[in-house]
Amino acid sequence: MALKTVGPGVVSHKRSESNLKALQKEMQRLKLNQAQITEPESEVLSVILEDCPDLYLLLTPELQIKWVSNAYLNTTGRSREELIGKFISEIYPPEASSAKEAEFTQELQDSLTQVLTTGNHHEMGLHRSEQPAPPGEDGDSIEKFWRVLHKPVVNETGEIISIIHKMIDVTALVQKQRLIEGLTQEREAIQAALGQAQTVQQKLREEQRRLKQAEACGHLGSFEVVFPERVVFCSDELFRIYGMEPQSEPIIFEGFSSYIHPDDRDRYKQAVHSFYQENRSLDLIHRIIRQDGQTRIVHTRSETVLDVEGREVSIFGTMQDITEQKLAQDQLEASTAVLRQAEAVGHTGSYEADVATMVLHCSDEMYRLLGYEPQSLEITLDFVDANSHPDDAAQIRQQLQNSLATKEPYQYVRRIYWPDGQMRYIEGKGTVVCNEEGEAVKLVGTIHDITDQVRTDLILDTINEVCYELDEQLRFRYANKTAYTTWGKVPDEILGKEYLEVFPEAKEYACFQMILQVHQTKKQALKEVYDPFEKKWLFYNVMPAHSGLIVLYFDITEKVEALEEISQKQEQLNLLVESVPDLISRWSKDGTCVYCNSNFESKFNLEPGSAEGKKAFEIGSPSETVISFMSCLKEVFASGQPKDSAYEFRLQGEPLSLVAHLIPERAPDGSVETVLVIAYDMTQVWQAKSEINKHLNLLKQSEELAGLGSWEYDISSGTITWSEGMCRLFKVEQGHPGSPEVYLQYVLDEDLEIAQRIVENLRVHHQPFEETLRIKYPHGIKILRMKGVVVEGSDGKPAKILGVDWDITEMERLVNENEKIKLSQQNELLLAILDTQETERLRIAEALHNGIAQLMYAVKLNLNQVILDRKAMQDRQVKECVGKADRILVKAIQEVRSLSHELMPTPLSDLGLEAAFKDICATLSSKNLQLNCWVFNLHTPLEKHLELAVYRIAQELANNMVKHAQATEASLLLREQRGVLVLEAEDNGKGFNPLQLTGKGMGLKSIQDRVKLLNGTVEIETEPDQGTSISIYIPIPATQGPKG
């Protein structure tokens, strides 16, 4: 029967490496055996192959079987008679029962056809067949694998006379190949698994490394508590958080609580209790005290891990050191408050605009810069343009459109109008914010009020330093006159041009590099640079501005040259270090003194040079002081940061207080090599503090005795602290929370404006002040004199306002009484002076009238006798002299008579002030001067001395106008107005310069003195050739009532 072929099978068995090598050798042997088959003649071949183990058929060229080997017969179970003479197609018919058999039959026919056609041998593919299993073996059949070869047998002429059909049993070989393939696949799987395990292990190591780095970077440690043993496993970073070396000692779970800050232990215990009893997760921020004494803020989280049955198997948790984050958060909150204040102080506002709607979300200060109350209305770009100068709105709108298109930053200067009509200069700059698709969605920017800066530009032109301003593109925006003079250029050559366009040679200069640095970092830079162009040393101050840079520089060539002289005196400086009162020393990492100055040695009673090389405990300080110092020294070496510390101890029985500043000194590689310690002897300072406390007690007593109170206003917090004296003044208990508004509560309504001014100064202006106001309290009214002075902080800005309130109620009462006494005395003095003057005037007037006047009349009578003598008058010269003498004598008699009447005013005593006042004008008017007098509203009867004083003043004014004014018209007006006598004198004369009255104008000086004695005032309005107007105001004493 024919062999039944099926598809190839695969068998997998585990074998060792040696078995694989044996199988490979067997396959080589089989190939060699096959290669050794020769091409004998049919008869010889039949004899040779008769007992061969392989299956042979010998076919004619017509594919008819003419010989068959025993092995073929034994394997197929057929007889020779059944096969000899049959065609091969009868043995393997085309109409096979299965697809595999049909495939084998077709491949067999094709192989034989190829041999007949080409004359070459051909080998078919490997085929599998099934045949009945031998007795005693399991199963009904066994599988066999065969190799089929066809070899042509040719005669001497090359003609094919036979074809050898050979079937080789390669079952064992296939099984071995299967075994090899199985072992190979298993080895590859093992190698793949091993490689995967190595990769996983490498990734695990990498993840562990990253975890450790992440823990170190984030200051995050982890721990796990395994039940029921409660064994604690901690990461390295957790040890570091507690200030310990990683894995340096075992940790028990209860040991965590020993590091908790005392103030946080109750809260920590409560959280742990809730964690255990209420099965909550632990999430707590608290403080710990590390082994090195440092206090840190940590964030602890933990959760319980349960098994499938809900039992606790472990606790896993983390602890993160958030000290820096917490401090940064506090600083951020403070910075936010400072930013609001900075915007207000710096007149800078910020905004964010939606590109689609152009609605602006503005800070409070931006509202103020636009002239509106914060958040009082919605602001849009159209609204801003409507309140801007027409020339600016369209230009800035176009600039914004260009920035939206190019996504570039923008800046501009806009003139806006406040609601009250005031125009302000606003400088703005901003950036375009885009979404992920690159589309512009927002405008973010700031505005700054540069109105004062515009005015400041005028001032900058007057300074001697070169000053100029560059915009963001390093183009010149402004330069002062000194700059143009120094550069030898005019504005058209500078403004609007780039720096290197104006100064191309400066590209490599240090000054330009400095400008670039500040432009990039936005941090002010101060530096001395050499300018090869000017061949001078210049000191540059480059400052970032809101929209560019401001640069100032001046010549310091002489200063630089002086530095050479200073360097030569370095040795003197070293000697100075030795002579300073501070204790200076240098220490190595192991606590060894490597240097100290003479003061250090003297303070510790050491021989010169003996301290160097000694340990800290060998210097002579108490052990507790040395331990504290070594701890600080170790910390500075570890952190690389300076540190301050204080020490108080007794040295040889004397108290000693030192404040030390530890400064790390670094090696070239950046490590801390030594620490420089500068200690200040504060013994006398502490003693002085004791004295200060004594003085403070004395101050409290003084405040109580003098009725004083002192206060301190903290500008940053807006709180005011009162002394005990202040509490006594306001009748409140000690510790009363003070605020500036307390003055508004206690002040009298009449002084409310003063109190508001004080509160505004404290809250807003922060300027020194001195005010007096009245306050009310249950037992009456007090008068307080307040004075405040400003104390600046380290940044040069006002930090505090210190002040005192002084109860001057009693002093004011005494002052008022004193003023009344002085006024009374002054009035009595005035009356005495006026009475004395009038008495003297009367005496002089009587002397003139009864003495000189009578003598002149006698002379006149005698002279008339001479005139009547005709003989004597015939002499022409005598006649002229006598006539002239007569005229002079007549005029002198008139002057004496007039002077007598002026000194003794008969109209005033006979007719009263109004008639006497008008008599002055009537008497002094002439054809060259029209003098008019008016009197109105004199309702109050005046004392005699006041009437006389007013009359004398009016008389002196009238005489001045007649004698000096050279006027054609003049007037005197006397009126009463609200308890005040007003005397006004006007003329159209030549006027005068009031500033040139020194040493002149005795009449005007007399008037001013008289008015001053009457507590009045004088106002003079005059200019050369513009006439003169004099107004005199004299208060009417209150004791005089109205007429009637």
Residue pairs with C-beta under 8 A, 6 or more apart in sequence:
1 76
1 77
1 78
2 76
2 91
2 92
2 101
3 75
3 76
3 127
3 129
3 131
3 144
3 146
3 167
4 98
4 100
4 101
4 129
4 130
4 131
5 100
5 101
5 103
5 104
5 127
5 128
5 129
6 100
6 128
6 129
6 130
6 143
7 100
7 128
8 126
8 128
8 145
8 174
9 128
9 143
9 178
10 178
10 181
10 182
11 175
11 178
11 179
11 182
12 178
12 179
12 181
12 182
12 185
12 186
13 178
13 179
13 182
13 183
14 182
14 183
14 186
15 179
15 180
15 182
15 183
19 179
19 183
20 179
20 180
20 183
23 176
23 177
23 179
23 180
24 180
26 172
26 173
26 176
27 173
27 176
27 177
30 168
30 170
30 173
34 149
34 168
37 151
37 166
39 151
39 153
39 154
40 48
41 153
42 58
42 66
42 67
42 153
42 161
42 162
45 58
45 153
45 164
46 58
46 67
49 56
49 69
50 69
50 70
51 69
51 70
51 71
52 69
52 71
53 71
53 169
54 69
54 71
54 166
54 167
54 168
54 169
55 69
55 71
55 72
55 75
55 76
55 146
55 166
55 167
55 168
55 169
56 67
56 68
56 69
56 71
56 72
56 164
56 165
56 166
56 167
57 65
57 67
57 68
57 69
57 72
57 83
57 88
57 164
57 165
58 65
58 66
58 67
58 68
58 162
58 163
58 164
58 165
59 65
59 66
59 88
59 112
59 162
59 163
59 164
59 165
60 66
60 162
60 163
61 116
61 160
61 161
61 162
61 163
62 87
63 87
63 88
63 89
63 112
63 163
64 85
64 86
64 87
64 88
65 83
65 84
65 85
65 86
65 87
65 88
65 91
66 84
66 85
66 162
67 84
68 80
68 83
68 84
72 78
72 83
72 167
73 79
73 80
73 83
75 131
75 169
83 91
88 108
88 112
88 165
89 109
92 101
92 104
92 105
92 108
93 105
94 102
94 105
94 106
94 109
95 102
96 102
96 104
96 105
104 127
107 124
107 125
108 124
108 148
111 122
111 124
111 148
111 150
112 150
112 163
112 165
114 120
114 122
115 121
115 122
115 150
115 151
115 152
115 160
115 163
116 152
116 160
116 163
119 152
119 154
119 158
119 160
120 152
121 149
121 150
121 151
121 152
122 149
122 150
123 147
123 148
123 149
123 150
124 147
124 148
124 149
124 150
126 145
126 146
126 147
126 170
126 174
127 145
127 146
127 148
128 143
128 144
128 145
128 146
129 143
129 144
129 145
129 146
130 141
130 142
130 143
130 144
131 141
131 142
131 144
132 140
132 141
132 142
133 139
133 140
133 141
133 142
134 142
143 171
144 169
144 171
145 169
145 170
145 171
145 173
145 174
146 167
146 168
146 169
146 170
147 167
147 168
147 170
148 165
148 166
148 167
149 164
149 165
149 166
149 167
149 168
150 163
150 164
150 165
150 166
151 163
151 164
151 166
152 160
152 162
152 163
152 164
153 160
153 161
153 162
153 163
153 164
154 160
154 161
155 161
211 235
212 235
212 236
212 237
214 220
215 221
215 222
215 235
215 236
215 237
216 237
216 240
218 320
219 237
219 241
219 320
219 321
219 322
219 324
220 237
220 318
220 319
220 320
220 321
221 234
221 235
221 236
221 237
221 238
221 239
221 240
221 241
221 318
221 319
221 320
222 234
222 235
222 237
222 238
222 316
222 317
222 318
222 319
223 232
223 233
223 234
223 235
223 238
223 251
223 302
223 316
223 317
223 318
223 319
224 232
224 233
224 314
224 315
224 316
224 317
225 231
225 232
225 233
225 253
225 314
225 315
226 233
226 313
226 314
227 312
227 313
227 314
227 315
230 252
230 253
232 250
232 251
232 252
232 253
234 247
234 251
236 246
236 247
237 246
238 319
239 245
239 246
239 247
239 248
240 246
241 288
241 290
241 296
241 298
241 319
241 321
242 259
242 288
242 290
242 291
243 290
243 291
243 292
243 294
244 291
253 315
257 265
257 268
257 269
257 272
259 288
259 289
259 290
260 268
260 286
260 287
260 288
260 289
261 286
261 287
261 288
261 289
261 295
263 287
264 286
264 287
267 284
267 286
268 284
268 286
271 282
271 284
272 282
274 280
274 282
275 281
275 282
275 302
275 304
279 304
281 301
281 302
281 303
282 300
282 301
282 302
282 303
282 317
283 299
283 300
283 301
284 299
284 300
284 301
285 297
285 298
285 299
285 300
285 322
285 326
286 297
286 298
286 300
287 295
287 296
287 297
287 298
288 295
288 296
288 298
289 295
290 296
292 631
292 635
293 631
296 321
296 323
297 321
297 322
297 323
297 326
298 319
298 320
298 321
298 322
298 323
299 319
299 320
299 322
300 317
300 318
300 319
301 317
301 318
301 319
302 315
302 316
302 317
302 318
303 315
303 316
303 317
304 312
304 314
304 315
305 312
305 313
305 314
305 315
305 316
306 312
306 313
307 313
340 363
340 364
340 365
342 348
343 349
343 350
343 363
343 364
343 365
344 364
344 365
344 368
346 448
347 365
347 369
347 448
347 449
348 365
348 446
348 447
348 448
348 449
348 546
349 362
349 363
349 364
349 365
349 366
349 367
349 368
349 369
349 370
349 446
349 447
349 448
350 362
350 363
350 365
350 366
350 444
350 445
350 446
350 447
351 360
351 361
351 362
351 363
351 366
351 379
351 430
351 443
351 444
351 445
351 446
351 447
352 360
352 361
352 442
352 443
352 444
353 359
353 360
353 361
353 381
353 442
353 443
353 444
353 445
354 441
354 442
355 404
355 440
355 441
355 442
355 443
356 441
357 380
358 380
358 381
358 382
359 378
359 379
359 380
360 379
360 380
360 381
360 384
362 370
362 379
364 374
364 375
365 374
366 379
366 447
367 373
367 374
367 375
367 376
367 379
368 374
369 424
369 426
369 447
369 449
370 379
370 384
370 387
370 416
370 418
371 416
371 417
371 418
371 419
371 420
371 422
371 424
372 419
381 397
381 400
384 414
384 416
385 393
385 396
385 397
386 393
387 416
387 417
388 396
388 414
388 415
388 416
388 417
389 414
389 415
389 416
389 417
389 423
391 415
392 412
392 413
392 414
392 415
393 414
395 412
396 412
396 414
399 410
399 412
400 410
400 443
402 408
402 410
403 409
403 410
403 432
403 443
404 432
404 440
404 443
407 432
407 434
407 438
407 440
408 432
409 429
409 430
409 431
409 432
409 472
410 429
410 430
410 431
410 432
410 445
411 427
411 428
411 429
411 430
411 471
411 472
411 547
412 427
412 428
412 429
413 425
413 426
413 427
413 428
413 450
414 425
414 426
414 427
414 428
415 423
415 424
415 425
415 426
416 423
416 424
416 426
417 423
417 424
418 424
424 449
424 451
425 449
425 450
425 451
425 453
425 454
426 447
426 448
426 449
426 450
427 447
427 448
427 450
427 546
427 547
428 445
428 446
428 447
428 448
429 445
429 446
429 472
429 546
429 547
430 443
430 444
430 445
430 446
431 443
431 444
431 445
432 440
432 442
432 443
433 440
433 441
433 442
433 443
433 444
434 440
434 441
435 441
446 546
448 546
450 546
457 478
457 480
460 467
460 478
460 480
461 480
461 481
461 482
462 481
463 480
463 482
464 482
464 554
465 482
465 552
465 553
465 554
466 480
466 482
466 483
466 486
466 551
466 552
466 553
466 554
467 479
467 480
467 482
467 483
467 550
467 551
467 552
468 476
468 478
468 479
468 480
468 483
468 494
468 550
468 551
469 476
469 477
469 478
469 479
469 545
469 548
469 549
469 550
469 551
470 476
470 477
470 499
470 515
470 519
470 548
470 549
470 551
471 477
471 547
471 548
472 519
472 547
472 548
473 498
474 498
474 499
474 500
474 515
474 519
474 548
474 549
475 496
475 497
475 498
475 499
476 494
476 495
476 496
476 497
476 498
476 499
476 502
477 495
477 548
478 495
479 491
479 494
479 495
483 494
484 490
484 491
484 494
487 494
489 502
493 502
494 502
499 506
499 512
499 515
500 506
500 507
500 512
503 512
503 533
505 533
506 512
506 533
509 529
509 531
509 532
509 533
510 527
510 529
510 530
511 529
511 531
511 538
511 540
511 553
514 525
514 527
514 529
514 540
514 542
515 542
515 549
515 551
517 525
518 524
518 525
518 542
518 543
518 544
518 549
519 544
519 549
522 544
523 544
524 541
524 542
524 543
524 544
525 540
525 541
525 542
526 539
526 540
526 541
526 542
527 539
527 540
528 537
528 538
528 539
528 540
528 556
528 560
529 537
529 538
529 540
530 536
530 537
530 538
531 537
531 538
536 555
536 557
537 555
537 556
537 557
537 559
537 560
538 553
538 554
538 555
538 556
539 553
539 554
539 556
539 559
540 551
540 552
540 553
541 551
541 552
541 553
542 549
542 550
542 551
543 549
543 550
543 551
543 552
577 584
577 597
578 597
578 598
578 599
579 598
580 597
580 599
581 599
581 681
582 597
582 599
582 678
582 679
582 680
582 681
583 596
583 597
583 599
583 600
583 603
583 658
583 677
583 678
583 679
583 680
583 681
584 595
584 596
584 597
584 599
584 600
584 676
584 677
584 678
584 679
585 593
585 595
585 596
585 597
585 600
585 611
585 676
585 677
585 679
586 593
586 594
586 595
586 596
586 665
586 674
586 675
586 676
586 677
587 593
587 594
587 616
587 633
587 674
587 675
587 677
588 594
588 674
589 637
589 672
589 674
590 615
591 615
591 616
591 617
591 630
591 633
592 613
592 614
592 615
593 611
593 612
593 613
593 614
593 615
593 616
593 619
594 612
594 613
594 674
595 612
596 611
596 612
598 608
600 606
600 611
600 679
601 607
601 608
601 609
601 610
601 611
603 651
603 656
603 681
604 611
604 619
604 620
604 621
604 651
605 620
605 652
606 619
606 620
611 619
616 626
616 629
616 630
616 633
617 623
617 626
619 626
620 651
621 629
621 647
621 649
621 651
622 649
622 650
624 649
625 647
625 649
628 645
628 647
629 645
629 647
629 660
632 643
632 645
632 660
632 662
633 662
633 675
635 643
636 642
636 643
636 662
636 663
636 664
636 672
636 675
637 664
637 672
637 675
640 664
640 666
640 672
641 664
642 661
642 662
642 663
642 664
643 661
643 662
644 659
644 660
644 661
644 662
645 659
645 660
645 662
646 657
646 658
646 659
646 660
646 682
647 656
647 657
647 658
647 660
648 655
648 656
648 657
648 658
648 686
649 655
649 656
650 656
655 683
656 681
656 683
657 681
657 682
657 683
657 685
657 686
658 679
658 680
658 681
658 682
659 679
659 680
659 682
660 677
660 678
660 679
660 680
661 677
661 678
661 679
661 680
662 675
662 676
662 677
663 675
663 676
663 677
663 678
664 672
664 675
665 672
665 673
665 674
665 675
665 676
666 672
666 673
667 673
699 710
700 723
700 724
700 725
702 708
703 709
703 710
703 723
703 724
703 725
703 728
704 724
704 725
704 728
706 806
707 725
707 729
707 806
707 807
707 808
707 810
708 725
708 804
708 805
708 806
708 807
709 722
709 723
709 725
709 726
709 727
709 728
709 729
709 730
709 804
709 805
709 806
709 807
710 723
710 725
710 726
710 802
710 803
710 804
710 805
711 720
711 721
711 722
711 723
711 726
711 738
711 802
711 803
711 804
711 805
712 720
712 721
712 800
712 801
712 802
712 803
713 719
713 720
713 721
713 740
713 762
713 788
713 800
713 801
713 802
713 803
714 720
714 721
714 799
714 800
715 766
715 798
715 799
715 800
715 801
716 799
718 739
718 763
719 738
719 739
720 738
720 739
720 740
720 742
720 762
721 738
722 736
722 738
724 734
725 805
726 738
726 805
727 733
727 734
727 736
729 782
729 784
729 805
729 807
730 736
730 742
730 746
730 775
730 777
731 777
731 778
731 779
740 758
740 759
740 762
740 763
741 759
743 755
743 758
743 759
743 773
743 775
744 752
744 755
744 756
744 759
746 775
746 776
746 777
747 754
747 755
747 773
747 774
747 775
747 776
748 773
748 774
748 775
748 776
748 781
750 774
751 773
751 774
754 771
754 772
754 773
755 773
757 769
757 771
758 769
758 771
758 773
758 786
761 767
761 769
761 788
762 788
762 801
766 790
766 798
766 801
767 790
768 788
768 789
768 790
769 786
769 787
769 788
770 785
770 786
770 787
770 788
771 785
771 786
772 783
772 784
772 785
772 786
772 808
773 783
773 784
773 786
774 781
774 782
774 783
774 784
775 781
775 782
775 784
781 809
782 807
782 809
783 807
783 808
783 809
783 812
784 805
784 806
784 807
784 808
785 805
785 806
785 808
786 803
786 804
786 805
786 806
787 803
787 804
787 806
788 801
788 802
788 803
789 801
789 802
789 803
790 798
790 800
790 801
791 798
791 799
791 800
791 801
791 802
792 798
792 799
793 799
793 800
823 1015
826 1013
826 1015
827 1037
829 1013
830 945
830 1013
830 1014
831 945
833 1013
834 945
834 948
834 949
835 945
838 948
841 903
841 904
842 903
842 904
844 903
845 899
845 900
845 901
845 903
845 904
846 904
848 896
848 899
848 900
848 903
849 896
849 897
849 900
852 896
853 893
853 896
853 897
853 900
856 889
856 892
856 893
856 896
857 893
859 889
860 886
860 889
860 890
860 893
863 882
863 885
863 886
863 889
866 872
866 873
866 882
867 873
867 882
867 886
872 878
873 879
873 882
898 923
902 955
905 916
905 951
905 955
907 915
907 916
907 919
908 915
908 916
908 947
908 948
908 951
911 919
912 947
913 935
913 938
913 942
913 947
913 950
913 951
913 974
914 935
914 938
914 974
916 951
917 933
917 935
917 951
917 954
917 972
917 974
918 933
918 935
920 931
920 933
920 951
920 954
920 955
920 958
920 972
921 931
921 932
921 933
921 958
921 972
922 933
924 931
924 958
924 959
924 962
925 931
926 962
928 968
929 961
929 962
929 967
929 968
929 969
929 970
930 968
930 969
930 970
931 958
931 961
931 962
931 970
931 971
931 972
932 969
932 970
932 971
932 972
933 971
933 972
933 973
933 974
934 971
934 972
934 973
934 974
935 973
935 974
935 975
936 973
936 974
936 975
936 976
937 975
937 976
937 977
938 974
938 975
938 976
939 976
939 1042
939 1043
940 976
940 979
940 1036
940 1040
940 1041
940 1042
940 1043
941 1040
941 1041
941 1043
942 950
942 981
942 1036
942 1040
943 1037
943 1040
946 981
946 1014
946 1034
946 1036
946 1037
949 1010
949 1013
949 1014
949 1034
950 974
950 981
950 983
950 1034
952 1010
953 983
953 1007
953 1010
953 1011
953 1032
954 972
954 974
954 983
954 985
956 1003
956 1006
956 1007
957 972
957 983
957 985
957 1007
957 1030
958 970
958 972
958 985
959 1003
960 1003
960 1004
961 967
961 970
961 985
961 987
961 989
964 989
965 987
965 989
965 990
965 1028
966 989
966 990
967 987
967 988
967 989
967 990
967 1027
968 988
969 987
969 988
970 985
970 986
970 987
970 988
970 989
971 984
971 985
971 986
971 987
972 983
972 984
972 985
973 982
973 983
973 984
973 985
974 981
974 982
974 983
974 984
975 981
975 982
976 982
976 1036
979 1035
979 1036
979 1038
980 1033
980 1034
980 1035
980 1036
981 1033
981 1034
981 1035
981 1036
982 1031
982 1032
982 1033
983 1031
983 1032
983 1034
984 1029
984 1030
984 1031
984 1032
985 1028
985 1029
985 1030
986 1027
986 1028
986 1029
986 1030
987 1027
987 1028
988 1027
989 1027
989 1028
990 1024
990 1025
991 1022
991 1023
991 1024
991 1025
991 1026
991 1027
991 1028
992 1022
992 1024
992 1028
993 1022
993 1023
993 1024
994 1020
994 1022
997 1004
997 1005
1007 1018
1007 1032
1008 1018
1011 1017
1011 1018
1011 1032
1011 1034
1014 1034
1014 1035
1015 1034
1015 1035
1016 1032
1016 1033
1016 1034
1016 1035
1017 1032
1017 1033
1018 1030
1018 1031
1018 1032
1019 1030
1019 1031
1019 1032
1019 1033
1020 1028
1020 1029
1020 1030
1021 1028
1021 1029
1021 1030
1021 1031
1022 1028
1022 1029
